[in-house]
Structures are given as C-alpha cells and as structure tokens.
C-alpha cells in the first residue's frame, strides 16, 4: 500500500463523495484547512494516478477523475499492511495494542492462565 | 569563541554518553525494585531514568561553564597564570565535537522520523477510512485489532472483527484500557524514551524502554480494572490473545519477552502499593546530588587529558 499524504487523502475523500470531478472542481471542494492552488491539486492527482488510486479520462480540455478504490477497499489494503506490521512487531513503537500481536503465547499457557482466572473468580465468589 | 562553543558541545555530548552508560549499568540494580512498585509510579520513574542522561549532561554543562554556579561545584585551581573558575576549553575539541554532533543528530533524527511521521500518517489514513463513533474509530475489517495511535492527540481504533468476537464486557475492558493509554499519552511517553536512548551505542537502554512499555500496559490494565475488576481485565486479555493467535511465524521482538503473560499474572497477583512520596523525593534528590558531586572530579579528569 503506497503512503498517502494529507492532500491525497482529502482528494480521495472528495472523489468518494462525488465521483467524476475535474481538478478545478476538486480544488474548490477541498475543506478550508486543506486549501491548495490548482497546480498543487493537479500534481497531487497526478501522483494518485501514478499510484493507481484514481483513474482519469479526458473531457474537453480537462481530465475528469474518479477513485479506483472504494473507501472499504482502501481500508482493507491499509489494514492488511497494518496487520502484517503488527505481526512482525514493527509497529510496536508507534502504537499501543490491547494485546501485542507479536507477543505470542502458546495454547497451553493461555489455558493455564484461563484456569488461574477461573480459580480467582471462584475464590472471590466464595469470599462473598 | 569556536573553541569555547566546541568544548561546551563536546562536554555535553560526552557527558550524555557517560551518564547513559552509568544509567544503563545502574539500571540492573534498580530494575528488580521497579518491578515491585506500582506500575503507574514505575512508568514515571522509568521515563525519568531514561531522561536522566541528556538532562543531567545539560545541567552539568551549564553548571560547569557558568562561572557563578561553577564556583560552588568546582574546586579552585590554576592553570599557569589563569586562576579563574572555568570549564574545560580546547581548540582540539572542534573536530570531535563536530563528529559527535553529527552522530547525535543522525541517531535522534532518524529515530524521530521513523516513529513520528509514520504514526501521524497512519492515524490520519485510518481516521479517514474508519467510522468515528466518538469514543473510538471503528475499522470495518474482520481482522481483530484494537489499539491507540497518535502522539499528541491519540485516537482509539477498534476493528469490526474485534467488536464481533468479544463480549460487551470484554469490549468495555478494551475501551477503558485504551482510554487510559490515551489519557496518559503513553505513545508520546514511549517516543520520548526512544529519543532519549537513541544516541547511546549498543542499545544500552533498551531493557529500560521495554520495561517502560510493560509498565504502561500494566498501568492501563489497572485503570480498566479499577472500574471493572482485575479478573475481568485478565479474562479479556486472555480472550483477545486467543482471538489474535494466528499461524504467522514468531515475531522478531524476542527481547519483549511474554508481556501479555506478565500483565495477566500482575493482575492476578496482590496489588502493588505505590512507593511513598518521601521515598520518591529522596531518590530524586540523591540522584541529583550524585550528579552535582560528580562535576568537580569530572572537571579535573577532563583537564588531565592531554
């Protein structure tokens, strides 16, 4: 999955909402905090096209763009990469997982720990 | 002027490496004690321990080169006819100071770029493609994941796979645990720890960074357990570990050990009492006094060098 910048994501978001837009329309539709010049939007769209995330066809003198991947497909690809990195532990320094993927516990240990939890629960019930 | 500036820089960087080596060696003796205290307190102390080498070197350097302060800490002595209070100064420091500065900037910069930017970008991408429920961002994926991502504005991400595989109480445990990470800024804390230890050679402080991560996890487990129960959180950890078991090959993080098992056992053990504030204050005071007491011998030792 190629890395996506903030403007690239904003343009994709816009294309998911309204497919088939020209660079000019996309520039006007950008949220205020992402406002960029038309040439910046055009070069960003060019990058997205090279990353095969948008497709385009000529309409008159201008290109019209639409997203090649839907939001769900992009999420799938994105998460696929995240899960792979979680398995190798390479994402450990940047996020806090509830249980580390890289932290392998064998079945027997999990069963032993499970029994320990059950024992504690029983003991607590007996105390009450 | 250049000689003075280079001498200050060289002194600060060498002291950072020296204090780093001392902190890494000393950690062996501190580690068993840290494991017996409250994880919340232990995580604060560990971050302090990791921050000690850079900050102590800056403090020492400031004291050493500030005449008003140096007169209290450096015994008066003369060099030929120069009897003023002074820090070590030599034109020979220019090249080593330059080389050491490049190394320090490279290692800290590389660590920062490898961690800060990817996390920021990933969080933005996931926020965009996920559904924000207010409490957390729901990711429409069958893969069972739950994590907190982001440095200054951390967000919680939970996948649909995780939500469907766990009971309401288990999800409650996960959300409360991740909320504690968010409230404590644990990711940022770990980033700082990585930055502080990045320039030290041979990854000397790695055990302390790994222990800090474990302490943060334990602290968040306890935070969730305070509102639910320790056994409920332990059971949720076991459940999620079972869900996440996959046939993928063992990961490369062998040094991490089995943190999940340690967290579950810590939850089932007797609660650890926090260290008394007086003891924490005494520990910090003694450490600072030791650093200040080292300044005079360090000053004399540096001047013995040819």
Boltz contact constraints between the chains, C-beta under 6 A:
constraints:
  - contact:
      token1: [A, 4]
      token2: [B, 125]
      max_distance: 6.0
  - contact:
      token1: [A, 9]
      token2: [B, 128]
      max_distance: 6.0
  - contact:
      token1: [A, 71]
      token2: [B, 129]
      max_distance: 6.0
  - contact:
      token1: [A, 74]
      token2: [B, 129]
      max_distance: 6.0
  - contact:
      token1: [A, 75]
      token2: [B, 129]
      max_distance: 6.0
  - contact:
      token1: [A, 78]
      token2: [B, 125]
      max_distance: 6.0
  - contact:
      token1: [A, 79]
      token2: [B, 141]
      max_distance: 6.0
  - contact:
      token1: [A, 79]
      token2: [B, 143]
      max_distance: 6.0
  - contact:
      token1: [A, 83]
      token2: [B, 143]
      max_distance: 6.0
  - contact:
      token1: [A, 87]
      token2: [B, 248]
      max_distance: 6.0
  - contact:
      token1: [A, 88]
      token2: [B, 251]
      max_distance: 6.0
  - contact:
      token1: [A, 88]
      token2: [B, 252]
      max_distance: 6.0
  - contact:
      token1: [A, 89]
      token2: [B, 251]
      max_distance: 6.0
  - contact:
      token1: [A, 89]
      token2: [B, 252]
      max_distance: 6.0
  - contact:
      token1: [A, 89]
      token2: [B, 253]
      max_distance: 6.0
  - contact:
      token1: [A, 93]
      token2: [B, 115]
      max_distance: 6.0
  - contact:
      token1: [A, 94]
      token2: [B, 115]
      max_distance: 6.0
  - contact:
      token1: [A, 94]
      token2: [B, 119]
      max_distance: 6.0
  - contact:
      token1: [A, 95]
      token2: [B, 147]
      max_distance: 6.0
  - contact:
      token1: [A, 95]
      token2: [B, 149]
      max_distance: 6.0
  - contact:
      token1: [A, 96]
      token2: [B, 148]
      max_distance: 6.0
  - contact:
      token1: [A, 96]
      token2: [B, 181]
      max_distance: 6.0
  - contact:
      token1: [A, 96]
      token2: [B, 186]
      max_distance: 6.0
  - contact:
      token1: [A, 96]
      token2: [B, 187]
      max_distance: 6.0
  - contact:
      token1: [A, 97]
      token2: [B, 147]
      max_distance: 6.0
  - contact:
      token1: [A, 98]
      token2: [B, 146]
      max_distance: 6.0
  - contact:
      token1: [A, 98]
      token2: [B, 174]
      max_distance: 6.0
  - contact:
      token1: [A, 98]
      token2: [B, 177]
      max_distance: 6.0
  - contact:
      token1: [A, 98]
      token2: [B, 240]
      max_distance: 6.0
  - contact:
      token1: [A, 99]
      token2: [B, 240]
      max_distance: 6.0
  - contact:
      token1: [A, 99]
      token2: [B, 241]
      max_distance: 6.0
  - contact:
      token1: [A, 99]
      token2: [B, 244]
      max_distance: 6.0
  - contact:
      token1: [A, 99]
      token2: [B, 260]
      max_distance: 6.0
  - contact:
      token1: [A, 101]
      token2: [B, 244]
      max_distance: 6.0
  - contact:
      token1: [A, 102]
      token2: [B, 251]
      max_distance: 6.0
  - contact:
      token1: [A, 102]
      token2: [B, 253]
      max_distance: 6.0
  - contact:
      token1: [A, 103]
      token2: [B, 259]
      max_distance: 6.0
  - contact:
      token1: [A, 103]
      token2: [B, 260]
      max_distance: 6.0
  - contact:
      token1: [A, 104]
      token2: [B, 250]
      max_distance: 6.0
  - contact:
      token1: [A, 105]
      token2: [B, 241]
      max_distance: 6.0
  - contact:
      token1: [A, 105]
      token2: [B, 260]
      max_distance: 6.0
  - contact:
      token1: [A, 105]
      token2: [B, 261]
      max_distance: 6.0
  - contact:
      token1: [A, 110]
      token2: [B, 238]
      max_distance: 6.0
  - contact:
      token1: [A, 110]
      token2: [B, 241]
      max_distance: 6.0
  - contact:
      token1: [A, 110]
      token2: [B, 242]
      max_distance: 6.0
  - contact:
      token1: [A, 113]
      token2: [B, 238]
      max_distance: 6.0
  - contact:
      token1: [A, 113]
      token2: [B, 264]
      max_distance: 6.0
  - contact:
      token1: [A, 114]
      token2: [B, 238]
      max_distance: 6.0
  - contact:
      token1: [A, 116]
      token2: [B, 268]
      max_distance: 6.0
  - contact:
      token1: [A, 117]
      token2: [B, 231]
      max_distance: 6.0
  - contact:
      token1: [A, 117]
      token2: [B, 234]
      max_distance: 6.0
  - contact:
      token1: [A, 117]
      token2: [B, 235]
      max_distance: 6.0
  - contact:
      token1: [A, 120]
      token2: [B, 231]
      max_distance: 6.0
  - contact:
      token1: [A, 120]
      token2: [B, 268]
      max_distance: 6.0
  - contact:
      token1: [A, 121]
      token2: [B, 231]
      max_distance: 6.0
